[in-house]
Amino acid sequence: MPHDKTPDSAGGDLLRILLAILLPPLGVVLEVGLTKHFWINVILTLLGYIPGIVHAVYIIARR
């Protein structure tokens, strides 16, 4: 079932994506909390900044 986003939630997503570009784990923790996705993002960010950003944007955009 598709989830329609309201204009307010789209603005929130934009803010999370901007935070994810600056500090990828912050964007993920705001989206999903301290779940496995947060820890995966921390590891990816430590291994390389760009993989952390890609993962964070993916997590934010898929919800």
PDB file with SEQRES, HELIX, SHEET and CRYST1 records, atoms N, CA, C and O in Angstrom:
SEQRES   1 A   63  MET PRO HIS ASP LYS THR PRO ASP SER ALA GLY GLY ASP          
SEQRES   2 A   63  LEU LEU ARG ILE LEU LEU ALA ILE LEU LEU PRO PRO LEU          
SEQRES   3 A   63  GLY VAL VAL LEU GLU VAL GLY LEU THR LYS HIS PHE TRP          
SEQRES   4 A   63  ILE ASN VAL ILE LEU THR LEU LEU GLY TYR ILE PRO GLY          
SEQRES   5 A   63  ILE VAL HIS ALA VAL TYR ILE ILE ALA ARG ARG                  
HELIX    1 AA1 PRO A    7  LEU A   22  1                                  16    
HELIX    2 AA2 PRO A   24  VAL A   32  1                                   9    
HELIX    3 AA3 LYS A   36  LEU A   47  1                                  12    
HELIX    4 AA4 TYR A   49  ARG A   62  1                                  14    
CRYST1    1.000    1.000    1.000  90.00  90.00  90.00 P 1           1          
ATOM      1  N   MET A   1       0.834  -1.169   0.000  1.00  0.00           N  
ATOM      2  CA  MET A   1       0.000   0.000   0.000  1.00  0.00           C  
ATOM      3  C   MET A   1       0.885   1.240   0.000  1.00  0.00           C  
ATOM      4  O   MET A   1       1.697   1.400   0.911  1.00  0.00           O  
ATOM      5  N   PRO A   2       0.759   2.122  -0.987  1.00  0.00           N  
ATOM      6  CA  PRO A   2       1.624   3.291  -1.058  1.00  0.00           C  
ATOM      7  C   PRO A   2       1.351   4.255   0.084  1.00  0.00           C  
ATOM      8  O   PRO A   2       0.219   4.409   0.544  1.00  0.00           O  
ATOM      9  N   HIS A   3       2.420   4.897   0.526  1.00  0.00           N  
ATOM     10  CA  HIS A   3       2.319   5.871   1.610  1.00  0.00           C  
ATOM     11  C   HIS A   3       2.494   7.259   1.012  1.00  0.00           C  
ATOM     12  O   HIS A   3       3.584   7.633   0.580  1.00  0.00           O  
ATOM     13  N   ASP A   4       1.401   8.016   0.996  1.00  0.00           N  
ATOM     14  CA  ASP A   4       1.463   9.381   0.450  1.00  0.00           C  
ATOM     15  C   ASP A   4       2.058  10.306   1.487  1.00  0.00           C  
ATOM     16  O   ASP A   4       1.663  10.295   2.653  1.00  0.00           O  
ATOM     17  N   LYS A   5       3.006  11.100   1.052  1.00  0.00           N  
ATOM     18  CA  LYS A   5       3.666  12.036   1.956  1.00  0.00           C  
ATOM     19  C   LYS A   5       2.970  13.385   1.886  1.00  0.00           C  
ATOM     20  O   LYS A   5       2.621  13.872   0.810  1.00  0.00           O  
ATOM     21  N   THR A   6       2.780  13.968   3.041  1.00  0.00           N  
ATOM     22  CA  THR A   6       2.226  15.314   3.091  1.00  0.00           C  
ATOM     23  C   THR A   6       3.356  16.301   2.833  1.00  0.00           C  
ATOM     24  O   THR A   6       4.526  15.932   2.936  1.00  0.00           O  
ATOM     25  N   PRO A   7       3.035  17.537   2.504  1.00  0.00           N  
ATOM     26  CA  PRO A   7       4.106  18.528   2.303  1.00  0.00           C  
ATOM     27  C   PRO A   7       4.991  18.692   3.536  1.00  0.00           C  
ATOM     28  O   PRO A   7       6.192  18.926   3.408  1.00  0.00           O  
ATOM     29  N   ASP A   8       4.405  18.571   4.734  1.00  0.00           N  
ATOM     30  CA  ASP A   8       5.209  18.694   5.952  1.00  0.00           C  
ATOM     31  C   ASP A   8       6.208  17.565   6.074  1.00  0.00           C  
ATOM     32  O   ASP A   8       7.357  17.801   6.446  1.00  0.00           O  
ATOM     33  N   SER A   9       5.798  16.334   5.768  1.00  0.00           N  
ATOM     34  CA  SER A   9       6.730  15.209   5.888  1.00  0.00           C  
ATOM     35  C   SER A   9       7.799  15.274   4.795  1.00  0.00           C  
ATOM     36  O   SER A   9       8.923  14.818   5.006  1.00  0.00           O  
ATOM     37  N   ALA A  10       7.463  15.831   3.641  1.00  0.00           N  
ATOM     38  CA  ALA A  10       8.462  15.987   2.592  1.00  0.00           C  
ATOM     39  C   ALA A  10       9.524  16.995   3.020  1.00  0.00           C  
ATOM     40  O   ALA A  10      10.704  16.813   2.722  1.00  0.00           O  
ATOM     41  N   GLY A  11       9.121  18.048   3.711  1.00  0.00           N  
ATOM     42  CA  GLY A  11      10.079  19.022   4.228  1.00  0.00           C  
ATOM     43  C   GLY A  11      10.956  18.407   5.299  1.00  0.00           C  
ATOM     44  O   GLY A  11      12.147  18.709   5.375  1.00  0.00           O  
ATOM     45  N   GLY A  12      10.380  17.546   6.127  1.00  0.00           N  
ATOM     46  CA  GLY A  12      11.151  16.845   7.148  1.00  0.00           C  
ATOM     47  C   GLY A  12      12.165  15.911   6.524  1.00  0.00           C  
ATOM     48  O   GLY A  12      13.292  15.793   7.005  1.00  0.00           O  
ATOM     49  N   ASP A  13      11.763  15.244   5.448  1.00  0.00           N  
ATOM     50  CA  ASP A  13      12.694  14.372   4.736  1.00  0.00           C  
ATOM     51  C   ASP A  13      13.847  15.173   4.142  1.00  0.00           C  
ATOM     52  O   ASP A  13      14.993  14.725   4.165  1.00  0.00           O  
ATOM     53  N   LEU A  14      13.553  16.334   3.619  1.00  0.00           N  
ATOM     54  CA  LEU A  14      14.604  17.176   3.055  1.00  0.00           C  
ATOM     55  C   LEU A  14      15.601  17.576   4.140  1.00  0.00           C  
ATOM     56  O   LEU A  14      16.810  17.562   3.910  1.00  0.00           O  
ATOM     57  N   LEU A  15      15.104  17.927   5.304  1.00  0.00           N  
ATOM     58  CA  LEU A  15      15.985  18.269   6.413  1.00  0.00           C  
ATOM     59  C   LEU A  15      16.834  17.066   6.828  1.00  0.00           C  
ATOM     60  O   LEU A  15      18.030  17.210   7.078  1.00  0.00           O  
ATOM     61  N   ARG A  16      16.221  15.883   6.902  1.00  0.00           N  
ATOM     62  CA  ARG A  16      16.972  14.669   7.257  1.00  0.00           C  
ATOM     63  C   ARG A  16      18.029  14.342   6.208  1.00  0.00           C  
ATOM     64  O   ARG A  16      19.122  13.893   6.553  1.00  0.00           O  
ATOM     65  N   ILE A  17      17.718  14.560   4.942  1.00  0.00           N  
ATOM     66  CA  ILE A  17      18.694  14.286   3.878  1.00  0.00           C  
ATOM     67  C   ILE A  17      19.866  15.264   3.983  1.00  0.00           C  
ATOM     68  O   ILE A  17      21.019  14.871   3.806  1.00  0.00           O  
ATOM     69  N   LEU A  18      19.580  16.522   4.267  1.00  0.00           N  
ATOM     70  CA  LEU A  18      20.671  17.492   4.443  1.00  0.00           C  
ATOM     71  C   LEU A  18      21.538  17.116   5.649  1.00  0.00           C  
ATOM     72  O   LEU A  18      22.763  17.219   5.584  1.00  0.00           O  
ATOM     73  N   LEU A  19      20.919  16.686   6.736  1.00  0.00           N  
ATOM     74  CA  LEU A  19      21.684  16.228   7.897  1.00  0.00           C  
ATOM     75  C   LEU A  19      22.473  14.970   7.557  1.00  0.00           C  
ATOM     76  O   LEU A  19      23.594  14.786   8.031  1.00  0.00           O  
ATOM     77  N   ALA A  20      21.883  14.104   6.734  1.00  0.00           N  
ATOM     78  CA  ALA A  20      22.561  12.870   6.343  1.00  0.00           C  
ATOM     79  C   ALA A  20      23.799  13.158   5.500  1.00  0.00           C  
ATOM     80  O   ALA A  20      24.770  12.403   5.553  1.00  0.00           O  
ATOM     81  N   ILE A  21      23.777  14.228   4.733  1.00  0.00           N  
ATOM     82  CA  ILE A  21      24.944  14.584   3.939  1.00  0.00           C  
ATOM     83  C   ILE A  21      26.060  15.101   4.849  1.00  0.00           C  
ATOM     84  O   ILE A  21      27.236  14.811   4.628  1.00  0.00           O  
ATOM     85  N   LEU A  22      25.682  15.860   5.862  1.00  0.00           N  
ATOM     86  CA  LEU A  22      26.683  16.393   6.788  1.00  0.00           C  
ATOM     87  C   LEU A  22      27.202  15.325   7.748  1.00  0.00           C  
ATOM     88  O   LEU A  22      28.409  15.220   7.970  1.00  0.00           O  
ATOM     89  N   LEU A  23      26.299  14.541   8.313  1.00  0.00           N  
ATOM     90  CA  LEU A  23      26.652  13.505   9.272  1.00  0.00           C  
ATOM     91  C   LEU A  23      25.675  12.340   9.085  1.00  0.00           C  
ATOM     92  O   LEU A  23      24.611  12.319   9.702  1.00  0.00           O  
ATOM     93  N   PRO A  24      26.033  11.373   8.236  1.00  0.00           N  
ATOM     94  CA  PRO A  24      25.099  10.313   7.853  1.00  0.00           C  
ATOM     95  C   PRO A  24      24.407   9.588   9.017  1.00  0.00           C  
ATOM     96  O   PRO A  24      23.197   9.380   8.938  1.00  0.00           O  
ATOM     97  N   PRO A  25      25.102   9.193  10.087  1.00  0.00           N  
ATOM     98  CA  PRO A  25      24.389   8.497  11.162  1.00  0.00           C  
ATOM     99  C   PRO A  25      23.300   9.344  11.827  1.00  0.00           C  
ATOM    100  O   PRO A  25      22.313   8.795  12.316  1.00  0.00           O  
ATOM    101  N   LEU A  26      23.461  10.656  11.853  1.00  0.00           N  
ATOM    102  CA  LEU A  26      22.449  11.524  12.442  1.00  0.00           C  
ATOM    103  C   LEU A  26      21.145  11.461  11.644  1.00  0.00           C  
ATOM    104  O   LEU A  26      20.063  11.378  12.225  1.00  0.00           O  
ATOM    105  N   GLY A  27      21.245  11.499  10.335  1.00  0.00           N  
ATOM    106  CA  GLY A  27      20.057  11.390   9.494  1.00  0.00           C  
ATOM    107  C   GLY A  27      19.343  10.068   9.686  1.00  0.00           C  
ATOM    108  O   GLY A  27      18.113  10.017   9.697  1.00  0.00           O  
ATOM    109  N   VAL A  28      20.112   8.993   9.838  1.00  0.00           N  
ATOM    110  CA  VAL A  28      19.516   7.663  10.019  1.00  0.00           C  
ATOM    111  C   VAL A  28      18.870   7.543  11.387  1.00  0.00           C  
ATOM    112  O   VAL A  28      17.761   7.021  11.501  1.00  0.00           O  
ATOM    113  N   VAL A  29      19.544   8.017  12.428  1.00  0.00           N  
ATOM    114  CA  VAL A  29      18.978   7.880  13.771  1.00  0.00           C  
ATOM    115  C   VAL A  29      17.698   8.707  13.912  1.00  0.00           C  
ATOM    116  O   VAL A  29      16.798   8.313  14.652  1.00  0.00           O  
ATOM    117  N   LEU A  30      17.599   9.831  13.226  1.00  0.00           N  
ATOM    118  CA  LEU A  30      16.365  10.609  13.261  1.00  0.00           C  
ATOM    119  C   LEU A  30      15.239   9.901  12.524  1.00  0.00           C  
ATOM    120  O   LEU A  30      14.068  10.090  12.853  1.00  0.00           O  
ATOM    121  N   GLU A  31      15.579   9.090  11.533  1.00  0.00           N  
ATOM    122  CA  GLU A  31      14.568   8.387  10.742  1.00  0.00           C  
ATOM    123  C   GLU A  31      14.116   7.090  11.399  1.00  0.00           C  
ATOM    124  O   GLU A  31      12.915   6.831  11.485  1.00  0.00           O  
ATOM    125  N   VAL A  32      15.052   6.273  11.862  1.00  0.00           N  
ATOM    126  CA  VAL A  32      14.699   4.926  12.339  1.00  0.00           C  
ATOM    127  C   VAL A  32      15.094   4.652  13.784  1.00  0.00           C  
ATOM    128  O   VAL A  32      14.767   3.591  14.316  1.00  0.00           O  
ATOM    129  N   GLY A  33      15.780   5.574  14.424  1.00  0.00           N  
ATOM    130  CA  GLY A  33      16.210   5.341  15.803  1.00  0.00           C  
ATOM    131  C   GLY A  33      17.470   4.488  15.858  1.00  0.00           C  
ATOM    132  O   GLY A  33      18.171   4.326  14.859  1.00  0.00           O  
ATOM    133  N   LEU A  34      17.744   3.951  17.032  1.00  0.00           N  
ATOM    134  CA  LEU A  34      18.961   3.144  17.225  1.00  0.00           C  
ATOM    135  C   LEU A  34      18.697   1.686  16.849  1.00  0.00           C  
ATOM    136  O   LEU A  34      18.702   0.797  17.700  1.00  0.00           O  
ATOM    137  N   THR A  35      18.468   1.469  15.574  1.00  0.00           N  
ATOM    138  CA  THR A  35      18.207   0.121  15.065  1.00  0.00           C  
ATOM    139  C   THR A  35      19.448  -0.383  14.341  1.00  0.00           C  
ATOM    140  O   THR A  35      20.493   0.268  14.328  1.00  0.00           O  
ATOM    141  N   LYS A  36      19.306  -1.554  13.742  1.00  0.00           N  
ATOM    142  CA  LYS A  36      20.437  -2.126  13.005  1.00  0.00           C  
ATOM    143  C   LYS A  36      20.875  -1.218  11.850  1.00  0.00           C  
ATOM    144  O   LYS A  36      22.051  -1.201  11.487  1.00  0.00           O  
ATOM    145  N   HIS A  37      19.935  -0.466  11.274  1.00  0.00           N  
ATOM    146  CA  HIS A  37      20.288   0.423  10.170  1.00  0.00           C  
ATOM    147  C   HIS A  37      21.224   1.541  10.628  1.00  0.00           C  
ATOM    148  O   HIS A  37      22.103   1.965   9.878  1.00  0.00           O  
ATOM    149  N   PHE A  38      21.035   2.009  11.844  1.00  0.00           N  
ATOM    150  CA  PHE A  38      21.940   3.020  12.387  1.00  0.00           C  
ATOM    151  C   PHE A  38      23.345   2.462  12.493  1.00  0.00           C  
ATOM    152  O   PHE A  38      24.304   3.111  12.076  1.00  0.00           O  
ATOM    153  N   TRP A  39      23.479   1.267  13.046  1.00  0.00           N  
ATOM    154  CA  TRP A  39      24.811   0.674  13.243  1.00  0.00           C  
ATOM    155  C   TRP A  39      25.470   0.322  11.918  1.00  0.00           C  
ATOM    156  O   TRP A  39      26.686   0.455  11.775  1.00  0.00           O  
ATOM    157  N   ILE A  40      24.684  -0.124  10.953  1.00  0.00           N  
ATOM    158  CA  ILE A  40      25.224  -0.379   9.609  1.00  0.00           C  
ATOM    159  C   ILE A  40      25.756   0.929   9.028  1.00  0.00           C  
ATOM    160  O   ILE A  40      26.819   0.958   8.407  1.00  0.00           O  
ATOM    161  N   ASN A  41      25.006   2.005   9.235  1.00  0.00           N  
ATOM    162  CA  ASN A  41      25.431   3.302   8.712  1.00  0.00           C  
ATOM    163  C   ASN A  41      26.696   3.799   9.394  1.00  0.00           C  
ATOM    164  O   ASN A  41      27.557   4.386   8.739  1.00  0.00           O  
ATOM    165  N   VAL A  42      26.825   3.575  10.691  1.00  0.00           N  
ATOM    166  CA  VAL A  42      28.041   3.978  11.394  1.00  0.00           C  
ATOM    167  C   VAL A  42      29.243   3.255  10.809  1.00  0.00           C  
ATOM    168  O   VAL A  42      30.281   3.870  10.566  1.00  0.00           O  
ATOM    169  N   ILE A  43      29.108   1.953  10.580  1.00  0.00           N  
ATOM    170  CA  ILE A  43      30.213   1.168  10.005  1.00  0.00           C  
ATOM    171  C   ILE A  43      30.537   1.655   8.594  1.00  0.00           C  
ATOM    172  O   ILE A  43      31.707   1.834   8.254  1.00  0.00           O  
ATOM    173  N   LEU A  44      29.508   1.870   7.771  1.00  0.00           N  
ATOM    174  CA  LEU A  44      29.745   2.348   6.404  1.00  0.00           C  
ATOM    175  C   LEU A  44      30.405   3.724   6.402  1.00  0.00           C  
ATOM    176  O   LEU A  44      31.271   3.995   5.570  1.00  0.00           O  
ATOM    177  N   THR A  45      30.002   4.591   7.324  1.00  0.00           N  
ATOM    178  CA  THR A  45      30.593   5.925   7.397  1.00  0.00           C  
ATOM    179  C   THR A  45      32.054   5.844   7.823  1.00  0.00           C  
ATOM    180  O   THR A  45      32.891   6.591   7.317  1.00  0.00           O  
ATOM    181  N   LEU A  46      32.361   4.948   8.743  1.00  0.00           N  
ATOM    182  CA  LEU A  46      33.751   4.783   9.162  1.00  0.00           C  
ATOM    183  C   LEU A  46      34.613   4.204   8.041  1.00  0.00           C  
ATOM    184  O   LEU A  46      35.791   4.542   7.924  1.00  0.00           O  
ATOM    185  N   LEU A  47      34.030   3.338   7.223  1.00  0.00           N  
ATOM    186  CA  LEU A  47      34.772   2.742   6.108  1.00  0.00           C  
ATOM    187  C   LEU A  47      34.951   3.722   4.949  1.00  0.00           C  
ATOM    188  O   LEU A  47      35.923   3.652   4.196  1.00  0.00           O  
ATOM    189  N   GLY A  48      34.002   4.624   4.828  1.00  0.00           N  
ATOM    190  CA  GLY A  48      34.066   5.626   3.767  1.00  0.00           C  
ATOM    191  C   GLY A  48      32.885   6.551   3.876  1.00  0.00           C  
ATOM    192  O   GLY A  48      31.750   6.101   4.033  1.00  0.00           O  
ATOM    193  N   TYR A  49      33.132   7.808   3.797  1.00  0.00           N  
ATOM    194  CA  TYR A  49      32.085   8.804   4.001  1.00  0.00           C  
ATOM    195  C   TYR A  49      30.959   8.677   2.970  1.00  0.00           C  
ATOM    196  O   TYR A  49      29.783   8.771   3.322  1.00  0.00           O  
ATOM    197  N   ILE A  50      31.310   8.468   1.714  1.00  0.00           N  
ATOM    198  CA  ILE A  50      30.310   8.386   0.633  1.00  0.00           C  
ATOM    199  C   ILE A  50      29.367   7.191   0.810  1.00  0.00           C  
ATOM    200  O   ILE A  50      28.157   7.366   0.664  1.00  0.00           O  
ATOM    201  N   PRO A  51      29.866   5.974   1.121  1.00  0.00           N  
ATOM    202  CA  PRO A  51      28.918   4.870   1.359  1.00  0.00           C  
ATOM    203  C   PRO A  51      27.947   5.165   2.501  1.00  0.00           C  
ATOM    204  O   PRO A  51      26.788   4.753   2.452  1.00  0.00           O  
ATOM    205  N   GLY A  52      28.412   5.872   3.519  1.00  0.00           N  
ATOM    206  CA  GLY A  52      27.527   6.255   4.614  1.00  0.00           C  
ATOM    207  C   GLY A  52      26.427   7.188   4.156  1.00  0.00           C  
ATOM    208  O   GLY A  52      25.275   7.053   4.568  1.00  0.00           O  
ATOM    209  N   ILE A  53      26.784   8.141   3.298  1.00  0.00           N  
ATOM    210  CA  ILE A  53      25.789   9.081   2.762  1.00  0.00           C  
ATOM    211  C   ILE A  53      24.773   8.344   1.898  1.00  0.00           C  
ATOM    212  O   ILE A  53      23.569   8.564   2.029  1.00  0.00           O  
ATOM    213  N   VAL A  54      25.248   7.477   1.022  1.00  0.00           N  
ATOM    214  CA  VAL A  54      24.346   6.734   0.128  1.00  0.00           C  
ATOM    215  C   VAL A  54      23.366   5.901   0.946  1.00  0.00           C  
ATOM    216  O   VAL A  54      22.167   5.903   0.668  1.00  0.00           O  
ATOM    217  N   HIS A  55      23.864   5.196   1.944  1.00  0.00           N  
ATOM    218  CA  HIS A  55      22.997   4.376   2.782  1.00  0.00           C  
ATOM    219  C   HIS A  55      21.991   5.241   3.534  1.00  0.00           C  
ATOM    220  O   HIS A  55      20.815   4.887   3.614  1.00  0.00           O  
ATOM    221  N   ALA A  56      22.430   6.359   4.081  1.00  0.00           N  
ATOM    222  CA  ALA A  56      21.527   7.241   4.833  1.00  0.00           C  
ATOM    223  C   ALA A  56      20.418   7.795   3.941  1.00  0.00           C  
ATOM    224  O   ALA A  56      19.252   7.803   4.336  1.00  0.00           O  
ATOM    225  N   VAL A  57      20.766   8.249   2.766  1.00  0.00           N  
ATOM    226  CA  VAL A  57      19.762   8.789   1.847  1.00  0.00           C  
ATOM    227  C   VAL A  57      18.791   7.694   1.429  1.00  0.00           C  
ATOM    228  O   VAL A  57      17.592   7.946   1.304  1.00  0.00           O  
ATOM    229  N   TYR A  58      19.288   6.487   1.215  1.00  0.00           N  
ATOM    230  CA  TYR A  58      18.415   5.364   0.870  1.00  0.00           C  
ATOM    231  C   TYR A  58      17.421   5.081   2.014  1.00  0.00           C  
ATOM    232  O   TYR A  58      16.230   4.903   1.762  1.00  0.00           O  
ATOM    233  N   ILE A  59      17.892   5.041   3.234  1.00  0.00           N  
ATOM    234  CA  ILE A  59      17.032   4.758   4.376  1.00  0.00           C  
ATOM    235  C   ILE A  59      15.960   5.844   4.521  1.00  0.00           C  
ATOM    236  O   ILE A  59      14.801   5.536   4.795  1.00  0.00           O  
ATOM    237  N   ILE A  60      16.337   7.087   4.340  1.00  0.00           N  
ATOM    238  CA  ILE A  60      15.391   8.188   4.477  1.00  0.00           C  
ATOM    239  C   ILE A  60      14.383   8.190   3.326  1.00  0.00           C  
ATOM    240  O   ILE A  60      13.191   8.401   3.548  1.00  0.00           O  
ATOM    241  N   ALA A  61      14.849   7.959   2.115  1.00  0.00           N  
ATOM    242  CA  ALA A  61      13.961   8.040   0.935  1.00  0.00           C  
ATOM    243  C   ALA A  61      12.996   6.862   0.840  1.00  0.00           C  
ATOM    244  O   ALA A  61      11.923   7.003   0.254  1.00  0.00           O  
ATOM    245  N   ARG A  62      13.341   5.729   1.387  1.00  0.00           N  
ATOM    246  CA  ARG A  62      12.460   4.571   1.224  1.00  0.00           C  
ATOM    247  C   ARG A  62      11.249   4.606   2.128  1.00  0.00           C  
ATOM    248  O   ARG A  62      10.298   3.862   1.890  1.00  0.00           O  
ATOM    249  N   ARG A  63      11.241   5.428   3.141  1.00  0.00           N  
ATOM    250  CA  ARG A  63      10.090   5.492   4.073  1.00  0.00           C  
ATOM    251  C   ARG A  63       9.110   6.535   3.654  1.00  0.00           C  
ATOM    252  O   ARG A  63       8.090   6.726   4.316  1.00  0.00           O  
TER     253      ARG A  63                                                      
END                                                                             
